[in-house]
Amino acid sequence: MSNQSPGLIVFEPVGFPAQDCSADAQSRKAFFRVNRGVIINLNYLKNYSYWENNKYILRLNNGKEFTSSRERIKNLKSK
């Protein structure tokens, strides 16, 4: 994981006990599922804007860009 950019997390399927999943709700609010393959740390989100076909583009501080659906952006705005 040391080769990865800050703010970008790639998960491999792993099982966790239920108590570990609810341990720190505040820290989980700092993360957002952009699409089915990407979860970002909101502390590294630079901006987002409408792109095309009801999709949005999210830009991170490190220059990475990801597309997301309008429905997911609604969830982001409610955080």
N, C-alpha and C positions, 0 to 999 in steps of 0.2 A: 504494500500500500504506500510505500515511500515514494514511488514514482508518480503518484496521482497529484493532481492540482488541488490546492486548498479550496474547499467549498464544493467539491465534487466527490460523491460517495458512490461506489459501486458495490452492491451487495451480492453475496452468494447465498443460496438457500441454506439457512441454518435454523434449527429449532431452539426456542428459548422457553424456559419455565414462565408461567403466567405472571408470577410476582416480579420478574425482571422487566417485563414489558411495561408495567405500570409504575416503575420505580420513580421516574422523574418526568412528570408531565410538562413542566416548564421547559426543559431542554428539548423536548420533542416539538414544541411549538416553533422552534428555530429552524425546522426542516419542512420542506414542501416537496410533494411528488409532482414533478413537472409533467411527466408522462409515464407510461408503463415501465420504462427502462432507466429513468433518471430521478434521483432525489437530490435536492440542493439544500445547502445551508443558507437561509435567508439573510444571514449577516454578510454574505458575499454577493447578494443580488444588487446589481448596479441599476438596472431599469428593465421595463418591459413595455412593449408597444404592439398595436394591432399589426398583423402581417398580411394574411390573405386567407380567403375561404374559412372565416370564423376561427382562425388560428392566431396565436400571439407568439412573439419571439421574446425570450427572456435572455438578458445579457448579464454575465457575471463580471466581477471586477478584473478577473484574469483574462477576459476577452472571449471566453467560451460562450456559445449561443445555443439555445435549445428552443424547440417549438412546443407549444402547449395548446390545448383546446380552450375554447371560451368558457366551458363549464369549470375547468380546473382553475382558470383565472378568477372566476367568481369566488371560489373557495379561498384563493390567495387574498383577495380583497377583504374577505370577512375575518381574516386572522388579525 
